[in-house]
Amino acid sequence: MHHLTGVVVILMTALIVCLVVLSQAEQQSEQTPEQTIRLYLKEHEVKAFETLQTMEFEPFRQESPAGKGSIFNSNDSYRVLYSIENTITKRKRQALITLTMREVDQFAEEQRLDKKLEKQLIKQEE
């Protein structure tokens, strides 16, 4: 009897895991374009910072005047951080602008179609 209870618990756990995975897959398939863009940007933002963390700052090392090895120029590391952050911000802004422009174009097209239909109805009434 104890063995049977263990099997039932394992099967119920597997069923719950399957249901959770299926519901997440369903939610991902119902994403709007805006959600897809936001997810893409979030992934790339994480990748950029991971790259930054693993990046070696060799190009930003300077030879000391005395010739005793190299000195790490900390100002350059801040410039790199700022540059990466700036790039991510620009990409986010551009993606949102692109999305918004598509919506504006779609709205304008709908307005043109509405005016055409309105003109046709007026002609038919005359």
Secondary structure by P-SEA (a helix, b strand, c coil): caaaaaaaaaaaaaaaaaaaaaaaaaaaaaccaaaaaaaaaaaaaaaaaaaaaacccccccccccccccccccaaaaaaaaaaaaaaaaaaaaaaaaaaaaaaaaaaaaaaaaaaaaaaaaaaaac
